[in-house]
Amino acid sequence: MTVRPFRTSDADDAYRLRRLAFGGPREVDPDWAGAPGWTGLTAELGGQRVGFARIWEYRQFFGGRAVPMGGIASVAVAAHARGRGVASALLDESLPLMREAGQGISTLFPYVVRPYRQRGWEHAGVLERATVPLAGLASAPRSTREVRPATVADLGEVHRAYLRTASTIDGPLDRGTSAFTLEDALDLDLLTVVPGPDGITGYLSADRPDGESLHVHDFVADDADTAHALLHQLASWAGHTEVATVRVLDSALFDLLIPGAVTRGSHVETWMLRVVDLPTALADRGWPHAPDLTVDLDVTDRHAPWNAGRWRLTAAGGTVHCERGGDGTVRLAARALGPWYSGASSTAELRRAGLLDGDPAAARALDLLTGAPGGPRTADAF
């Protein structure tokens, strides 16, 4: 088997592999392979193209900082070649590529968990959609703010409003790489903004895909008054549809401000995270919870051997770095690094799952760094 960089001449075969695996129209979009912000890998077996994978160029917020991240997507294998290690070979080749690109972490949405878990990815967060009955939103407090449709001149402020919320949560993408085009938001059926005295303080983006349902992509507000204005905008659709599905970025807006019944978790997708390069990942992350401390680690990672071995992890002045050495007081499997790094799992939980061993007191110091256990989430699927 050969795994090599994707070429434009692979586009038709790669599209067919993706369509068979994930669905889509039979007709090939002639422009899909030229979309910016990703690199690809092609697997060949017996002279045939039998596998494809993409690595998106993203940045993902952890500890208030946007960490360069490789987003693994479109991992597709020809039906006759499945069970022959094609997906594993694509993933193995992706790890050094991401490391060379400075992507210290990698995230993906798994259709099948096993091959990713075998290569060191592990569950670390969710993309959640909530169901909101629209009739009940009319009882929200009246807002002093007005709403209006967004224009192209608003897009920079809309993105900055998103960043003000997203940067306070672990897991969202910063939507600032070449994989994102701000103007695409204007193609949605609804993009409503709330102007304030110093600029836009929130916005609502949504689609009406079938004339009956309402799918809200972003519900972002800097303050309660802005949120109430957007809630009344949503309530105005009560005569057209009973409920809206809303992607949950800021859970406080749902738990603390929406009146009436809300069905949280009506649809939940889990995403998995892998630490691709430990020193890079630690240096790029923010550490707002970190006290000054030192923890010695011993990492087992046969698919990213540059991570394996003993490390001395030092936190000082709100930064964390690691260097080779130490006593290996806390032992971690590669799969433990992602849930720990994201703050999704405490070391006690990782210990019960058989992914961590060693001195309990030293392990608990790792929880102090991330504030675990937390609830990482994102609002972008890929």
SULMOHU-V72841 format. One record per residue. N is the residue number from 1. PSI is psi in radians with two decimals (* if undefined). OMEGA is omega in degrees with one decimal (NA if undefined). BURIAL is I if it has 16 or more other C-alpha atoms within 10 Angstrom, else O. Layout:
n=N psi=PSI omega=OMEGA burial=BURIAL
n=N psi=PSI omega=OMEGA burial=BURIAL
This chain:
n=1 psi=2.47 omega=177.8 burial=O
n=2 psi=2.32 omega=171.9 burial=O
n=3 psi=2.21 omega=-175.4 burial=I
n=4 psi=2.92 omega=176.4 burial=O
n=5 psi=2.53 omega=176.9 burial=O
n=6 psi=2.41 omega=174.2 burial=I
n=7 psi=2.74 omega=179.1 burial=O
n=8 psi=-0.46 omega=177.2 burial=O
n=9 psi=-0.23 omega=177.1 burial=O
n=10 psi=-0.10 omega=-164.9 burial=I
n=11 psi=-0.80 omega=-176.6 burial=I
n=12 psi=-0.80 omega=179.8 burial=I
n=13 psi=-0.73 omega=179.8 burial=I
n=14 psi=-0.69 omega=178.9 burial=I
n=15 psi=-0.76 omega=179.4 burial=I
n=16 psi=-0.70 omega=176.7 burial=I
n=17 psi=-0.78 omega=179.4 burial=I
n=18 psi=-0.74 omega=-177.8 burial=I
n=19 psi=-0.73 omega=179.3 burial=I
n=20 psi=-0.62 omega=-177.6 burial=O
n=21 psi=-0.71 omega=-168.5 burial=I
n=22 psi=-0.07 omega=179.8 burial=O
n=23 psi=3.00 omega=-179.9 burial=O
n=24 psi=2.98 omega=-178.8 burial=O
n=25 psi=2.66 omega=178.8 burial=O
n=26 psi=-0.58 omega=-178.0 burial=O
n=27 psi=2.31 omega=-179.6 burial=O
n=28 psi=2.23 omega=171.9 burial=O
n=29 psi=2.02 omega=-174.2 burial=O
n=30 psi=-0.28 omega=-175.8 burial=O
n=31 psi=-0.07 omega=-169.7 burial=O
n=32 psi=-0.69 omega=-175.3 burial=O
n=33 psi=-0.31 omega=-179.8 burial=I
n=34 psi=0.06 omega=178.6 burial=O
n=35 psi=2.42 omega=-177.1 burial=O
n=36 psi=2.89 omega=168.8 burial=O
n=37 psi=0.23 omega=179.4 burial=O
n=38 psi=2.76 omega=168.5 burial=I
n=39 psi=2.74 omega=-176.1 burial=I
n=40 psi=2.83 omega=175.3 burial=I
n=41 psi=2.47 omega=177.3 burial=I
n=42 psi=2.36 omega=175.8 burial=I
n=43 psi=2.36 omega=178.4 burial=I
n=44 psi=2.46 omega=179.6 burial=I
n=45 psi=2.12 omega=-179.2 burial=O
n=46 psi=0.57 omega=179.1 burial=O
n=47 psi=0.02 omega=179.6 burial=O
n=48 psi=2.54 omega=173.7 burial=O
n=49 psi=2.00 omega=-173.2 burial=I
n=50 psi=-0.05 omega=-178.5 burial=I
n=51 psi=2.67 omega=-179.0 burial=I
n=52 psi=2.55 omega=173.9 burial=I
n=53 psi=2.60 omega=176.1 burial=I
n=54 psi=2.60 omega=171.9 burial=I
n=55 psi=1.91 omega=-180.0 burial=I
n=56 psi=2.53 omega=176.2 burial=I
n=57 psi=1.82 omega=-178.5 burial=I
n=58 psi=2.98 omega=166.3 burial=I
n=59 psi=2.40 omega=-172.9 burial=I
n=60 psi=2.29 omega=-176.8 burial=I
n=61 psi=2.23 omega=167.5 burial=I
n=62 psi=2.20 omega=-178.7 burial=I
n=63 psi=0.49 omega=176.6 burial=I
n=64 psi=0.02 omega=178.7 burial=I
n=65 psi=2.51 omega=-179.3 burial=I
n=66 psi=1.93 omega=-173.8 burial=I
n=67 psi=2.20 omega=175.6 burial=I
n=68 psi=2.27 omega=-171.7 burial=I
n=69 psi=2.43 omega=172.6 burial=I
n=70 psi=2.03 omega=-179.5 burial=I
n=71 psi=1.85 omega=-179.4 burial=I
n=72 psi=2.26 omega=-178.0 burial=I
n=73 psi=2.90 omega=173.5 burial=I
n=74 psi=0.62 omega=176.8 burial=I
n=75 psi=1.87 omega=-173.5 burial=I
n=76 psi=2.43 omega=-178.3 burial=I
n=77 psi=2.37 omega=176.8 burial=I
n=78 psi=2.49 omega=-173.8 burial=I
n=79 psi=-0.73 omega=-175.6 burial=O
n=80 psi=-0.25 omega=-177.0 burial=O
n=81 psi=0.03 omega=-178.3 burial=O
n=82 psi=2.60 omega=-177.3 burial=O
n=83 psi=0.17 omega=-178.0 burial=O
n=84 psi=0.30 omega=173.6 burial=O
n=85 psi=0.30 omega=-177.6 burial=O
n=86 psi=-0.87 omega=-179.6 burial=I
n=87 psi=-0.73 omega=179.3 burial=I
n=88 psi=-0.70 omega=179.1 burial=I
n=89 psi=-0.68 omega=176.9 burial=O
n=90 psi=-0.75 omega=179.9 burial=I
n=91 psi=-0.73 omega=178.9 burial=I
n=92 psi=-0.70 omega=-179.3 burial=O
n=93 psi=-0.49 omega=-178.6 burial=I
n=94 psi=-0.52 omega=-174.5 burial=I
n=95 psi=-0.90 omega=177.4 burial=I
n=96 psi=-0.53 omega=177.4 burial=I
n=97 psi=-0.78 omega=179.1 burial=I
n=98 psi=-0.69 omega=178.2 burial=I
n=99 psi=-0.77 omega=179.4 burial=I
n=100 psi=-0.53 omega=180.0 burial=O
n=101 psi=0.01 omega=-178.9 burial=O
n=102 psi=0.30 omega=178.3 burial=I
n=103 psi=1.71 omega=-174.7 burial=I
n=104 psi=-0.27 omega=178.5 burial=I
n=105 psi=2.84 omega=177.1 burial=I
n=106 psi=2.43 omega=179.8 burial=I
n=107 psi=2.62 omega=176.3 burial=I
n=108 psi=2.77 omega=172.5 burial=I
n=109 psi=1.97 omega=-173.1 burial=I
n=110 psi=2.33 omega=164.4 burial=I
n=111 psi=-0.65 omega=175.7 burial=O
n=112 psi=2.26 omega=-172.4 burial=O
n=113 psi=-0.68 omega=-165.6 burial=O
n=114 psi=-0.88 omega=-176.0 burial=O
n=115 psi=-0.54 omega=179.5 burial=O
n=116 psi=-0.70 omega=178.0 burial=I
n=117 psi=-0.67 omega=178.8 burial=I
n=118 psi=-0.46 omega=-178.6 burial=O
n=119 psi=0.17 omega=170.3 burial=I
n=120 psi=-0.05 omega=173.3 burial=I
n=121 psi=2.60 omega=178.7 burial=I
n=122 psi=2.70 omega=-179.4 burial=I
n=123 psi=2.30 omega=-176.0 burial=I
n=124 psi=-0.17 omega=-178.4 burial=I
n=125 psi=-3.08 omega=-174.8 burial=I
n=126 psi=2.73 omega=160.5 burial=I
n=127 psi=2.04 omega=-171.4 burial=I
n=128 psi=2.42 omega=170.2 burial=I
n=129 psi=2.37 omega=178.0 burial=I
n=130 psi=2.65 omega=175.4 burial=I
n=131 psi=2.15 omega=-174.4 burial=I
n=132 psi=2.00 omega=173.2 burial=I
n=133 psi=2.21 omega=-171.2 burial=I
n=134 psi=-0.54 omega=-177.0 burial=I
n=135 psi=-0.61 omega=-177.9 burial=I
n=136 psi=-0.26 omega=-176.8 burial=I
n=137 psi=-0.31 omega=-179.7 burial=I
n=138 psi=-0.35 omega=-180.0 burial=I
n=139 psi=-0.01 omega=175.3 burial=O
n=140 psi=2.59 omega=178.1 burial=I
n=141 psi=2.53 omega=177.9 burial=I
n=142 psi=2.53 omega=-178.3 burial=O
n=143 psi=2.65 omega=173.9 burial=O
n=144 psi=-0.11 omega=-175.0 burial=O
n=145 psi=2.63 omega=172.9 burial=O
n=146 psi=2.76 omega=175.0 burial=O
n=147 psi=2.71 omega=176.5 burial=I
n=148 psi=2.82 omega=175.9 burial=O
n=149 psi=2.56 omega=177.5 burial=O
n=150 psi=2.68 omega=173.0 burial=I
n=151 psi=3.00 omega=179.1 burial=O
n=152 psi=-0.52 omega=179.6 burial=O
n=153 psi=-0.29 omega=-178.4 burial=O
n=154 psi=-0.20 omega=-166.2 burial=O
n=155 psi=-0.66 omega=177.7 burial=I
n=156 psi=-0.75 omega=178.9 burial=O
n=157 psi=-0.61 omega=175.9 burial=I
n=158 psi=-0.77 omega=178.9 burial=I
n=159 psi=-0.70 omega=178.6 burial=I
n=160 psi=-0.62 omega=175.4 burial=O
n=161 psi=-0.73 omega=176.1 burial=I
n=162 psi=-0.81 omega=-177.3 burial=I
n=163 psi=-0.61 omega=179.9 burial=I
n=164 psi=-0.63 omega=176.0 burial=I
n=165 psi=-0.87 omega=-173.0 burial=I
n=166 psi=-0.61 omega=-176.6 burial=I
n=167 psi=-0.21 omega=178.5 burial=I
n=168 psi=0.03 omega=-176.2 burial=O
n=169 psi=2.49 omega=175.7 burial=I
n=170 psi=2.15 omega=173.4 burial=I
n=171 psi=-0.51 omega=-177.8 burial=I
n=172 psi=2.64 omega=171.4 burial=I
n=173 psi=2.68 omega=-179.9 burial=I
n=174 psi=-0.13 omega=176.9 burial=I
n=175 psi=0.55 omega=-177.1 burial=I
n=176 psi=0.05 omega=-179.6 burial=O
n=177 psi=3.07 omega=-177.7 burial=O
n=178 psi=-0.19 omega=175.8 burial=O
n=179 psi=-0.24 omega=-178.5 burial=O
n=180 psi=2.49 omega=174.3 burial=O
n=181 psi=2.02 omega=-175.3 burial=O
n=182 psi=-0.61 omega=-176.6 burial=O
n=183 psi=-0.34 omega=179.4 burial=O
n=184 psi=-0.46 omega=-179.8 burial=O
n=185 psi=-0.47 omega=180.0 burial=I
n=186 psi=-0.23 omega=176.8 burial=O
n=187 psi=-0.20 omega=177.9 burial=O
n=188 psi=2.77 omega=-179.7 burial=O
n=189 psi=-0.55 omega=-178.5 burial=O
n=190 psi=2.28 omega=168.3 burial=I
n=191 psi=1.72 omega=-174.1 burial=I
n=192 psi=2.37 omega=-179.4 burial=I
n=193 psi=2.74 omega=175.9 burial=I
n=194 psi=1.84 omega=178.2 burial=I
n=195 psi=2.50 omega=174.0 burial=I
n=196 psi=3.14 omega=-178.1 burial=O
n=197 psi=-0.46 omega=-178.3 burial=O
n=198 psi=0.34 omega=-179.6 burial=O
n=199 psi=-3.07 omega=-177.2 burial=O
n=200 psi=2.28 omega=-177.9 burial=I
n=201 psi=0.01 omega=177.6 burial=I
n=202 psi=2.95 omega=-179.5 burial=I
n=203 psi=2.88 omega=178.8 burial=I
n=204 psi=2.23 omega=175.0 burial=I
n=205 psi=2.43 omega=-173.7 burial=I
n=206 psi=2.85 omega=174.6 burial=I
n=207 psi=2.62 omega=170.9 burial=I
n=208 psi=1.43 omega=-169.3 burial=O
n=209 psi=-0.45 omega=-174.0 burial=O
n=210 psi=0.21 omega=-178.5 burial=O
n=211 psi=0.01 omega=179.6 burial=O
n=212 psi=-0.84 omega=-176.9 burial=O
n=213 psi=2.84 omega=178.1 burial=I
n=214 psi=2.01 omega=-178.4 burial=I
n=215 psi=1.94 omega=-178.9 burial=I
n=216 psi=2.16 omega=179.6 burial=I
n=217 psi=-0.89 omega=-179.8 burial=I
n=218 psi=2.34 omega=171.4 burial=I
n=219 psi=1.73 omega=-169.5 burial=I
n=220 psi=2.25 omega=-179.6 burial=I
n=221 psi=2.39 omega=178.0 burial=I
n=222 psi=-0.42 omega=-172.8 burial=O
n=223 psi=2.99 omega=-175.2 burial=O
n=224 psi=-0.67 omega=-178.8 burial=O
n=225 psi=-0.74 omega=176.2 burial=I
n=226 psi=-0.78 omega=179.6 burial=I
n=227 psi=-0.72 omega=179.9 burial=I
n=228 psi=-0.66 omega=176.8 burial=I
n=229 psi=-0.72 omega=179.3 burial=I
n=230 psi=-0.60 omega=177.1 burial=I
n=231 psi=-0.69 omega=177.9 burial=I
n=232 psi=-0.54 omega=172.8 burial=I
n=233 psi=-0.77 omega=176.7 burial=I
n=234 psi=-0.72 omega=-178.2 burial=I
n=235 psi=-0.46 omega=-178.8 burial=I
n=236 psi=-0.25 omega=178.7 burial=O
n=237 psi=0.07 omega=-175.3 burial=I
n=238 psi=-0.48 omega=178.3 burial=I
n=239 psi=-0.21 omega=-177.5 burial=O
n=240 psi=-0.52 omega=-179.0 burial=O
n=241 psi=2.64 omega=-175.4 burial=I
n=242 psi=-0.64 omega=-174.4 burial=I
n=243 psi=2.77 omega=169.5 burial=I
n=244 psi=2.52 omega=169.2 burial=I
n=245 psi=2.32 omega=-171.6 burial=I
n=246 psi=2.21 omega=173.0 burial=I
n=247 psi=2.29 omega=-174.2 burial=I
n=248 psi=1.85 omega=171.6 burial=I
n=249 psi=-1.02 omega=-179.8 burial=I
n=250 psi=1.75 omega=-175.0 burial=I
n=251 psi=-0.40 omega=179.4 burial=I
n=252 psi=-0.58 omega=179.3 burial=O
n=253 psi=-0.51 omega=178.7 burial=I
n=254 psi=-0.82 omega=-173.2 burial=I
n=255 psi=-0.49 omega=-171.8 burial=O
n=256 psi=-0.37 omega=-171.6 burial=O
n=257 psi=-0.47 omega=-176.6 burial=I
n=258 psi=2.15 omega=178.2 burial=I
n=259 psi=2.65 omega=175.4 burial=I
n=260 psi=-2.93 omega=-173.6 burial=O
n=261 psi=2.37 omega=173.1 burial=O
n=262 psi=2.31 omega=177.4 burial=I
n=263 psi=1.73 omega=177.0 burial=O
n=264 psi=2.53 omega=177.2 burial=I
n=265 psi=0.47 omega=177.1 burial=O
n=266 psi=-0.44 omega=173.0 burial=O
n=267 psi=2.16 omega=-178.4 burial=O
n=268 psi=2.22 omega=171.0 burial=O
n=269 psi=2.32 omega=176.7 burial=I
n=270 psi=2.53 omega=173.2 burial=I
n=271 psi=2.67 omega=-176.5 burial=I
n=272 psi=2.61 omega=-178.1 burial=I
n=273 psi=2.52 omega=174.4 burial=I
n=274 psi=2.42 omega=170.1 burial=I
n=275 psi=1.99 omega=-178.1 burial=I
n=276 psi=-0.76 omega=-179.9 burial=I
n=277 psi=1.92 omega=-170.2 burial=I
n=278 psi=-0.90 omega=-179.0 burial=I
n=279 psi=-0.72 omega=179.3 burial=I
n=280 psi=-0.79 omega=-179.2 burial=I
n=281 psi=-0.72 omega=-179.9 burial=I
n=282 psi=-0.70 omega=-178.1 burial=I
n=283 psi=-0.55 omega=-175.6 burial=O
n=284 psi=-0.41 omega=-175.7 burial=I
n=285 psi=2.64 omega=167.8 burial=I
n=286 psi=2.65 omega=-175.9 burial=I
n=287 psi=1.16 omega=-176.1 burial=I
n=288 psi=-0.32 omega=-179.1 burial=I
n=289 psi=-0.09 omega=-163.6 burial=O
n=290 psi=2.09 omega=165.9 burial=I
n=291 psi=2.95 omega=175.8 burial=I
n=292 psi=2.16 omega=-179.7 burial=O
n=293 psi=2.96 omega=176.9 burial=I
n=294 psi=2.35 omega=177.4 burial=I
n=295 psi=2.33 omega=176.8 burial=I
n=296 psi=2.24 omega=-177.1 burial=I
n=297 psi=2.69 omega=169.9 burial=I
n=298 psi=1.91 omega=-171.8 burial=I
n=299 psi=2.35 omega=172.0 burial=I
n=300 psi=2.08 omega=-177.0 burial=I
n=301 psi=1.55 omega=-174.4 burial=I
n=302 psi=-0.31 omega=179.7 burial=O
n=303 psi=-0.31 omega=171.2 burial=I
n=304 psi=1.30 omega=-170.0 burial=I
n=305 psi=-0.35 omega=176.5 burial=O
n=306 psi=-0.32 omega=175.5 burial=O
n=307 psi=-0.40 omega=-169.3 burial=I
n=308 psi=2.63 omega=175.7 burial=I
n=309 psi=-2.88 omega=-173.6 burial=I
n=310 psi=2.42 omega=180.0 burial=I
n=311 psi=2.50 omega=169.4 burial=I
n=312 psi=1.99 omega=-178.7 burial=I
n=313 psi=2.18 omega=-176.3 burial=I
n=314 psi=2.23 omega=174.6 burial=I
n=315 psi=2.23 omega=179.8 burial=I
n=316 psi=2.26 omega=176.2 burial=O
n=317 psi=0.54 omega=178.3 burial=O
n=318 psi=0.16 omega=174.2 burial=O
n=319 psi=2.73 omega=179.5 burial=I
n=320 psi=2.32 omega=174.2 burial=I
n=321 psi=2.92 omega=178.2 burial=I
n=322 psi=2.67 omega=176.4 burial=I
n=323 psi=2.77 omega=-178.4 burial=O
n=324 psi=2.46 omega=177.3 burial=O
n=325 psi=-2.85 omega=-179.1 burial=O
n=326 psi=-3.13 omega=-173.7 burial=I
n=327 psi=-0.02 omega=-179.7 burial=O
n=328 psi=0.70 omega=-174.0 burial=I
n=329 psi=-0.64 omega=178.7 burial=I
n=330 psi=2.19 omega=-177.2 burial=I
n=331 psi=2.22 omega=-176.6 burial=I
n=332 psi=2.39 omega=168.7 burial=I
n=333 psi=2.77 omega=179.1 burial=I
n=334 psi=-0.66 omega=-179.1 burial=I
n=335 psi=-0.36 omega=-179.5 burial=I
n=336 psi=-0.42 omega=-172.0 burial=I
n=337 psi=-0.73 omega=-178.8 burial=I
n=338 psi=-0.92 omega=178.2 burial=I
n=339 psi=-0.58 omega=176.4 burial=I
n=340 psi=-0.86 omega=-176.3 burial=I
n=341 psi=-0.72 omega=-178.7 burial=I
n=342 psi=-0.29 omega=-174.3 burial=I
n=343 psi=0.16 omega=-177.7 burial=I
n=344 psi=-0.58 omega=-174.4 burial=I
n=345 psi=2.47 omega=173.4 burial=I
n=346 psi=2.87 omega=178.2 burial=I
n=347 psi=-0.50 omega=175.4 burial=I
n=348 psi=-0.71 omega=178.3 burial=I
n=349 psi=-0.72 omega=178.2 burial=I
n=350 psi=-0.61 omega=177.4 burial=I
n=351 psi=-0.77 omega=-179.8 burial=I
n=352 psi=-0.49 omega=178.8 burial=O
n=353 psi=-0.01 omega=178.8 burial=O
n=354 psi=0.33 omega=-177.1 burial=O
n=355 psi=-0.07 omega=-177.6 burial=I
n=356 psi=2.54 omega=178.7 burial=I
n=357 psi=2.97 omega=177.3 burial=I
n=358 psi=-2.90 omega=-172.7 burial=O
n=359 psi=2.13 omega=-177.0 burial=O
n=360 psi=-0.68 omega=-179.2 burial=O
n=361 psi=-0.73 omega=177.6 burial=O
n=362 psi=-0.67 omega=179.0 burial=I
n=363 psi=-0.69 omega=-179.8 burial=I
n=364 psi=-0.46 omega=176.1 burial=I
n=365 psi=-0.54 omega=177.0 burial=I
n=366 psi=-0.58 omega=177.0 burial=I
n=367 psi=-0.60 omega=179.5 burial=I
n=368 psi=-0.51 omega=-178.5 burial=I
n=369 psi=-0.72 omega=-174.4 burial=I
n=370 psi=-0.25 omega=-173.9 burial=I
n=371 psi=0.39 omega=-177.2 burial=I
n=372 psi=2.71 omega=-4.3 burial=I
n=373 psi=2.44 omega=179.2 burial=I
n=374 psi=-2.84 omega=-178.5 burial=I
n=375 psi=1.19 omega=-179.7 burial=I
n=376 psi=2.51 omega=179.8 burial=I
n=377 psi=2.79 omega=173.0 burial=I
n=378 psi=2.89 omega=178.5 burial=I
n=379 psi=0.27 omega=-178.7 burial=I
n=380 psi=2.19 omega=173.4 burial=O
n=381 psi=2.64 omega=178.5 burial=O
n=382 psi=* omega=NA burial=O
